Each structure stands twice: as C-alpha cells, then as structure tokens.
C-alpha cells in the first residue's frame, strides 16, 4: 500500500480539527454536550493526527519500504534429517488426545 501525501494531509487536518472540538467541514466549534467534544475522542483524534503527521513527514521512506506480498498460500513445512533424528518416537501408536 502506497501512501498518498495529499490524502495524508487532508486526514491529518481533519483529525487535528476534531481534536480541538471544531467541525472540519464548517470550522464551527462543536456544542459542549456533543459526543465529538468528549475528552476521550478528542485525545484519540489528537493521537491520530500525530500519527498522520509522522507518516506525512516520512511518506517517501515509508513508501519505499519493501512490503511482503500477502497470499493465502501456506508455507511448505520442511524438517532436516538432523531434526527428524532428534524427535523421540513411541513404540506404540499414540493418539492426538493421548497424554504421557
């Protein structure tokens, strides 16, 4: 996923506005009794704005990081001969639910 600097700036600006209790669409302060003016949400908005600010300052370095391709394929299981030799084997069959 590549970050778009313009989107990051817009998101950061919106979060910063919300963190100060101001409607980002109208630049009007929220009423004191609205949920968006709660200290918990304002702190969350501020933290999010800070994270977005960090991403904005480092967007080129972040976008240049190698990303592992996510697939639904299972990784093949490999065990070396030394590993096989170190596994103790039972003389009698053992069920999955059987405990020692």
C-alpha positions in Angstrom: 0.0 0.0 0.0 1.4 3.3 -1.0 0.5 6.5 1.0 -0.7 9.5 -1.0 0.7 12.7 0.6 -2.4 14.7 -0.3 -4.7 12.3 1.4 -2.5 12.2 4.5 -2.6 16.0 4.7 -6.4 16.1 4.5 -6.8 13.3 7.0 -4.3 14.9 9.4 -6.1 18.3 9.1 -9.5 16.7 9.8 -8.2 14.8 12.8 -6.5 18.0 14.2 -9.7 20.0 13.8 -11.7 17.2 15.5 -9.1 17.1 18.3 -9.8 20.8 19.1 -13.6 20.3 19.1 -14.1 22.0 15.8 -16.3 20.7 12.9 -13.8 20.3 10.0 -16.5 20.8 7.4 -17.8 24.2 8.7 -15.0 25.4 11.0 -17.6 25.8 13.7 -16.9 24.6 17.3 -19.0 21.7 18.4 -21.5 22.2 21.2 -20.1 21.2 24.6 -22.7 18.4 25.1 -21.9 16.6 21.8 -20.1 13.2 21.8 -17.5 14.6 19.4 -16.4 17.0 22.2 -15.7 14.3 24.7 -12.1 14.3 26.1 -11.7 10.6 25.2 -12.5 11.2 21.5 -10.6 14.4 21.3 -7.5 12.6 22.7 -8.0 9.8 20.1 -8.3 12.4 17.3 -5.1 14.1 18.6 -3.1 10.9 18.7 -4.3 10.0 15.2 -3.3 13.5 13.9 0.1 12.9 15.4 0.5 9.5 13.7 -0.6 11.0 10.4 1.9 13.9 10.9 4.7 11.3 11.4 3.5 9.5 8.2 3.4 12.8 6.3 7.0 13.7 7.3 8.2 10.2 6.4 6.0 9.3 3.5 8.8 8.7 1.0 10.7 6.4 3.3 7.5 4.5 4.2 6.5 4.1 0.6 10.0 2.8 -0.2 9.8 0.0 2.4 9.6 -3.4 0.9 6.2 -5.0 1.5 5.8 -8.7 1.8 3.2 -9.9 -0.7 0.3 -11.3 1.3 -1.1 -14.6 0.0 -3.4 -17.3 1.3 -0.9 -19.9 0.4 0.5 -22.0 3.2 4.2 -22.1 3.8 5.7 -25.5 3.0 6.9 -27.5 6.0 10.5 -28.6 6.0 12.4 -30.6 8.5 16.0 -31.5 8.1 17.4 -35.0 8.7 19.0 -33.9 12.0 15.7 -32.6 13.2 14.0 -35.9 12.4 16.6 -37.8 14.3 16.1 -35.6 17.4 12.4 -36.5 17.6 11.7 -39.4 20.0 9.3 -42.0 18.5 6.9 -44.1 20.5 7.0 -47.9 20.3 3.2 -47.9 20.3 0.7 -45.8 18.3 -0.2 -42.5 20.1 -3.5 -40.7 19.5 -3.7 -37.0 19.4 -5.6 -36.8 22.7 -3.3 -39.3 24.5 -1.1 -37.7 27.1 2.0 -39.0 28.8 
